[in-house]
Amino acid sequence: MQYKNAVPVIATGDVRSTVSYYKNVLGFTEHFIYGNPPVYAGIEKDGVLLYISLDAEFASAVEASGLHPEIFLWVQDVDKIFEEHKRRGAKIFEEVSNRPWDARQYVIEEPNGYHLKVAEPLD
């Protein structure tokens, strides 16, 4: 037996608008959308897959509590991606910088309150 990968699931009150944000601001492509109106979707960028689930109750709880669930995304050429995300209007929560855990990283706060930690190893 072997685990192969994991896919984070983002709770939202509006699947279609979340997919649109990830496509237009972060450069992901639509992998699938299920339901009419949509209740589940998959988005993809360079082999990284994220799922989006209609869960208005959880999304409201995240917003009301001020919590920010985290998703860590390892990339290549983090500075170039950072500039692209800024140019496209991503809400930068933390600027790009070298971190003590041997990573160059920045943090985006996406519309559902999740923090996307975009990083590249320093070595």
C-alpha positions as CSV (number, residue, x, y, z in Angstrom):
1,M,0.0,0.0,0.0
2,Q,1.1,3.5,-0.7
3,Y,-0.4,7.0,-0.3
4,K,0.0,9.0,-3.5
5,N,-1.1,12.6,-2.7
6,A,-3.6,14.7,-0.9
7,V,-6.1,17.3,-2.2
8,P,-7.1,20.2,0.1
9,V,-10.8,21.1,0.0
10,I,-11.9,24.7,0.3
11,A,-15.3,25.4,1.8
12,T,-17.3,28.2,0.2
13,G,-20.7,29.7,0.0
14,D,-20.4,30.2,-3.8
15,V,-18.5,27.5,-5.8
16,R,-18.7,29.4,-9.1
17,S,-17.2,32.7,-7.8
18,T,-14.4,30.8,-6.0
19,V,-13.5,28.9,-9.2
20,S,-13.5,32.2,-11.0
21,Y,-11.1,33.8,-8.5
22,Y,-8.7,30.9,-8.7
23,K,-8.8,31.0,-12.5
24,N,-8.6,34.8,-13.0
25,V,-6.4,35.8,-10.1
26,L,-4.2,32.8,-9.4
27,G,-4.0,31.2,-12.9
28,F,-5.6,27.9,-12.1
29,T,-7.7,26.0,-14.7
30,E,-11.1,24.4,-14.2
31,H,-10.7,20.6,-13.8
32,F,-14.4,19.9,-13.3
33,I,-17.6,21.5,-11.9
34,Y,-20.4,19.3,-10.5
35,G,-24.0,20.3,-10.0
36,N,-26.4,22.9,-11.2
37,P,-26.0,25.2,-9.3
38,P,-22.4,23.9,-8.6
39,V,-21.8,22.1,-5.3
40,Y,-18.3,20.8,-6.0
41,A,-15.4,21.7,-8.3
42,G,-11.8,20.9,-9.0
43,I,-9.2,23.4,-10.1
44,E,-5.6,22.6,-11.3
45,K,-2.3,24.4,-11.9
46,D,0.9,22.6,-12.9
47,G,-0.3,19.2,-11.4
48,V,-1.5,20.8,-8.2
49,L,-5.2,20.0,-7.6
50,L,-7.6,21.8,-5.2
51,Y,-11.2,21.0,-4.6
52,I,-13.9,23.5,-3.8
53,S,-17.0,22.4,-1.9
54,L,-20.3,24.2,-1.3
55,D,-20.5,24.4,2.5
56,A,-22.0,27.8,3.4
57,E,-22.3,26.9,7.1
58,F,-18.5,26.1,7.4
59,A,-17.5,29.1,5.2
60,S,-19.6,31.4,7.4
61,A,-18.1,29.9,10.6
62,V,-14.6,30.5,9.2
63,E,-15.4,34.1,8.4
64,A,-17.2,34.8,11.7
65,S,-14.4,33.3,13.8
66,G,-11.6,35.1,12.1
67,L,-9.8,31.8,11.5
68,H,-7.7,31.3,8.4
69,P,-7.3,27.6,7.4
70,E,-3.9,27.2,5.6
71,I,-2.9,25.5,2.4
72,F,0.8,25.3,1.6
73,L,1.7,25.3,-2.1
74,W,5.3,24.5,-3.1
75,V,6.4,26.2,-6.3
76,Q,9.4,27.0,-8.5
77,D,10.3,30.7,-9.1
78,V,8.4,32.1,-6.1
79,D,9.4,35.7,-6.8
80,K,8.0,35.5,-10.4
81,I,4.7,34.0,-9.2
82,F,4.5,36.6,-6.4
83,E,4.7,39.4,-8.9
84,E,2.1,37.7,-11.1
85,H,-0.3,37.3,-8.2
86,K,0.2,40.9,-7.1
87,R,-0.4,42.1,-10.7
88,R,-3.6,40.1,-10.9
89,G,-5.0,41.6,-7.7
90,A,-4.4,38.8,-5.1
91,K,-4.7,40.0,-1.5
92,I,-1.2,39.7,-0.2
93,F,-1.4,38.9,3.5
94,E,2.4,38.6,3.9
95,E,5.0,39.8,1.5
96,V,7.6,37.4,0.0
97,S,10.6,36.9,2.2
98,N,13.0,34.2,3.4
99,R,11.6,32.2,6.3
100,P,13.5,30.3,9.0
101,W,12.1,27.0,7.8
102,D,14.4,27.2,4.7
103,A,11.8,28.6,2.4
104,R,11.1,31.8,0.5
105,Q,7.4,32.4,1.0
106,Y,4.5,34.7,0.8
107,V,0.9,34.4,1.9
108,I,-2.3,35.2,0.0
109,E,-5.7,35.6,1.7
110,E,-8.2,34.2,-0.7
111,P,-11.9,35.3,-0.7
112,N,-13.1,32.4,1.6
113,G,-10.5,33.4,4.3
114,Y,-8.0,30.6,3.6
115,H,-4.4,31.5,3.7
116,L,-2.4,30.2,0.7
117,K,1.2,29.9,1.7
118,V,3.2,29.9,-1.6
119,A,6.8,28.9,-1.1
120,E,10.0,27.7,-2.6
121,P,12.9,25.9,-0.9
122,L,15.9,28.1,-0.3
123,D,18.5,25.4,-1.0
